[in-house]
């Protein structure tokens, strides 16, 4: 969990301190090299940080009944805004900068009023990414 905490403190401090975002879930296992999950949530958006085999990932999901069980990785969300293919989904400072700079726009896209359209776009991007990766 230290890796997530250190990344958030260094690059996304707005998630800390009891402001708009609150920790909804935190879990750590010692299996497979100490994996952990921390979920931050606001009224509109959930951010799930995951360490898996010493790599850090970030997935996003809307809050509310329309969210379902599906999460969308930060590389797909950034591609939704930029149209550019990302070389990796591993969380790095550039993704944190994107999140900081565009959090309001992201929350709007994940809002119930736009979610149906956003979900369709993200699912299409997921298919494109899969085809790019695996042919």
C-alpha angles and dihedrals in degrees: 000000000000091000091057093044092049093048093048093047092049101042111012107034091150087078091063133068102053097281124129093325125060132186106257098175138007125180136162132188129189091217118113094008103319109306121194142185130202121180121197119190139188128180091281110022143044121204115197117195114195131184112201121172090343094307122115123222135179126207128183133210135171119248118241140047092306092063097083115181099297122111126194122217121237092244090061092045092051090047088053088061101035104030089223126126113242118223093219144006093218108120115250136162092272090061089048090052090050090050093048093047097043105030092117092051091046092050089051092052090049093046116114091248092061102023098098092057094039092050091052091049093048093048090051091050090049090056091047091050091049091051091048091051101041105019 
